[in-house]
Amino acid sequence: MELASTMKAIRYYNHGGPDVLRLEEVPVPNTGEGEVLVSVHGVGVNPGDWQIRSGFAGDRFELPYIPGWDVSGVVVSVDDNVTGFRPGDMVFGMTANSGGCAEYVAVPARHLVLMPGSIDFVEAAALPQSGFTAWHALFVQGKLEAGQTVLINGAAGGVGHLALQLARWKGANVIGTASARNEPFLRELGVDKFVDYAAALPTGITQSVDVVLDTVGGDNGDWLLDTLKPGGRLIPIAWGRYSSEKAAKASISVQEVQYPPIAAAYLEKFARLVDTGLIKVAIDSVFPLEETAKAHEKSESRRVRGKIVIRVR
Ligand SMILES: NC(=O)c1ccc[n+]([C@@H]2O[C@H](COP(=O)([O-])OP(=O)(O)OC[C@H]3O[C@@H](n4cnc5c(N)ncnc54)[C@H](OP(=O)(O)O)[C@@H]3O)[C@@H](O)[C@H]2O)c1
């Protein structure tokens, strides 16, 4: 079947609120070297989407801009140099330069893997960036080992709920923070100690933690330093302020998450964990493409439990 030359996509021409997002008819992208054209079914929403839209990333991304980095869908065509994929394959992964909120997107083959049989397009689209961030922060930078204790600040969100399960899978003890309404959710995911961030800090966690993953950030990060053992590691994935004096005194390293571009090898590992039921992705809500603005608004509320996904088909 001949592919149409245009497609529906969400685009914006200026930074601003969710109202800048427009549903438009735009050209179907061409595939470049090493790329795969994917007919998009699901697009994962990340806070980065509305942060870029609001202008937090400045001029780094050219306008007009199609948001959406995490995608799942079906392969339509592959560049001559691509091996390992063919039309009709169900895939998921991450684009190199957003563009996911559209009927078609070109994705580097090295950022894609075949979808595991047991998960659907919505779950697959929810995984790439949040899972990669959690993995990298905990295991590569945090060097978390079995038997150690990790505190996940913001354990009910997109990154946090996957990090909680990855840490449990590794054999670590997990302390997770969230509001009281999320306690049953975190208990079901296997949290060892639940901390309601609106209540007083429970006793017994001072200097008991090996690694902190801070997904919340903000001005008041010093209490997280107090929970760490001397020599512990704090990995912020959101902007936060932590006393460098206090950290130095206890030989705590504070190192913002910094990761290489996503790789198929990681996606495959993660896909296996999900396929075998060791990790579950929680879906907060699903929106159709034309309601991408509502999906952004919901993400901006910072009250998401698990992940938001946009369903394109
Ligand atoms: N998603 C990614 O792949 C990624 C990658 C790199 C960096 N980041 C950054 O990391 C941060 C988190 O990302 P995310 O995708 O996990 O966000 P998210 O899904 O929007 O996080 C929402 C969660 O944050 C919790 N929360 C809000 N305030 C809290 C507080 N004071 N203490 C504890 N929990 C709190 C909420 O729990 P309650 O509803 O219970 O309050 C909610 O479950 C963002 O700043 C994002 O830009 C994300």
The ligand as an SDF file (V2000), in Angstrom:
LIG
                    3D

 48 52  0  0  0  0  0  0  0  0999 V2000
   10.7590   10.8070   33.0190 N   0  0  0  0  0  0  0  0  0  0  0  0
   12.0460   10.7480   32.7040 C   0  0  0  0  0  0  0  0  0  0  0  0
   12.4830    9.8890   31.9460 O   0  0  0  0  0  0  0  0  0  0  0  0
   13.0280   11.7290   33.2950 C   0  0  0  0  0  0  0  0  0  0  0  0
   14.3620   11.6900   32.8650 C   0  0  0  0  0  0  0  0  0  0  0  0
   15.2780   12.5890   33.4400 C   0  0  0  0  0  0  0  0  0  0  0  0
   14.8520   13.5170   34.3670 C   0  0  0  0  0  0  0  0  0  0  0  0
   13.5360   13.5370   34.7270 N   0  0  0  0  0  0  0  0  0  0  0  0
   13.0920   14.5450   35.7040 C   0  0  0  0  0  0  0  0  0  0  0  0
   12.8090   13.8620   36.9140 O   0  0  0  0  0  0  0  0  0  0  0  0
   11.6780   14.4140   37.5640 C   0  0  0  0  0  0  0  0  0  0  0  0
   10.6680   13.3190   37.8250 C   0  0  0  0  0  0  0  0  0  0  0  0
   10.2660   12.7400   36.6020 O   0  0  0  0  0  0  0  0  0  0  0  0
    9.0340   11.7370   36.5490 P   0  0  0  0  0  0  0  0  0  0  0  0
    8.8110   11.3830   35.1350 O   0  0  0  0  0  0  0  0  0  0  0  0
    9.2010   10.6550   37.5490 O   0  0  0  0  0  0  0  0  0  0  0  0
    7.8830   12.7450   37.0530 O   0  0  0  0  0  0  0  0  0  0  0  0
    6.3570   12.4850   37.3680 P   0  0  0  0  0  0  0  0  0  0  0  0
    5.9240   11.1600   36.8950 O   0  0  0  0  0  0  0  0  0  0  0  0
    5.6120   13.6680   36.8940 O   0  0  0  0  0  0  0  0  0  0  0  0
    6.3330   12.5100   38.9760 O   0  0  0  0  0  0  0  0  0  0  0  0
    5.1130   12.6220   39.5980 C   0  0  0  0  0  0  0  0  0  0  0  0
    5.2230   12.0680   41.0040 C   0  0  0  0  0  0  0  0  0  0  0  0
    5.9670   12.9640   41.8310 O   0  0  0  0  0  0  0  0  0  0  0  0
    5.4750   12.7860   43.1610 C   0  0  0  0  0  0  0  0  0  0  0  0
    5.7770   13.9400   43.9760 N   0  0  0  0  0  0  0  0  0  0  0  0
    5.4720   15.2360   43.7330 C   0  0  0  0  0  0  0  0  0  0  0  0
    5.9450   16.0110   44.7520 N   0  0  0  0  0  0  0  0  0  0  0  0
    6.5470   15.1610   45.6340 C   0  0  0  0  0  0  0  0  0  0  0  0
    7.2360   15.3370   46.8830 C   0  0  0  0  0  0  0  0  0  0  0  0
    7.3950   16.5390   47.4320 N   0  0  0  0  0  0  0  0  0  0  0  0
    7.7640   14.2440   47.4800 N   0  0  0  0  0  0  0  0  0  0  0  0
    7.6170   13.0120   46.9390 C   0  0  0  0  0  0  0  0  0  0  0  0
    6.9550   12.7800   45.7840 N   0  0  0  0  0  0  0  0  0  0  0  0
    6.4410   13.8420   45.1420 C   0  0  0  0  0  0  0  0  0  0  0  0
    3.9890   12.5950   42.9880 C   0  0  0  0  0  0  0  0  0  0  0  0
    3.5210   11.8230   44.0800 O   0  0  0  0  0  0  0  0  0  0  0  0
    2.2360   12.3550   44.9010 P   0  0  0  0  0  0  0  0  0  0  0  0
    1.1400   12.4590   43.8610 O   0  0  0  0  0  0  0  0  0  0  0  0
    2.0240   11.2800   45.9090 O   0  0  0  0  0  0  0  0  0  0  0  0
    2.6080   13.7020   45.4440 O   0  0  0  0  0  0  0  0  0  0  0  0
    3.8620   11.8760   41.6560 C   0  0  0  0  0  0  0  0  0  0  0  0
    3.6470   10.5100   41.8050 O   0  0  0  0  0  0  0  0  0  0  0  0
   11.1840   15.5450   36.6440 C   0  0  0  0  0  0  0  0  0  0  0  0
   11.6920   16.7720   37.1130 O   0  0  0  0  0  0  0  0  0  0  0  0
   11.7890   15.2100   35.3000 C   0  0  0  0  0  0  0  0  0  0  0  0
   12.0090   16.3610   34.5090 O   0  0  0  0  0  0  0  0  0  0  0  0
   12.6270   12.6510   34.2450 C   0  0  0  0  0  0  0  0  0  0  0  0
  1  2  1  0
  2  3  2  0
  2  4  1  0
  4  5  1  0
  4 48  2  0
  5  6  2  0
  6  7  1  0
  7  8  2  0
  8  9  1  0
  8 48  1  0
  9 10  1  0
  9 46  1  0
 10 11  1  0
 11 12  1  0
 11 44  1  0
 12 13  1  0
 13 14  1  0
 14 15  2  0
 14 16  1  0
 14 17  1  0
 17 18  1  0
 18 19  2  0
 18 20  1  0
 18 21  1  0
 21 22  1  0
 22 23  1  0
 23 24  1  0
 23 42  1  0
 24 25  1  0
 25 26  1  0
 25 36  1  0
 26 27  1  0
 26 35  1  0
 27 28  2  0
 28 29  1  0
 29 30  1  0
 29 35  2  0
 30 31  1  0
 30 32  2  0
 32 33  1  0
 33 34  2  0
 34 35  1  0
 36 37  1  0
 36 42  1  0
 37 38  1  0
 38 39  2  0
 38 40  1  0
 38 41  1  0
 42 43  1  0
 44 45  1  0
 44 46  1  0
 46 47  1  0
M  CHG  2   8   1  16  -1
M  END
$$$$
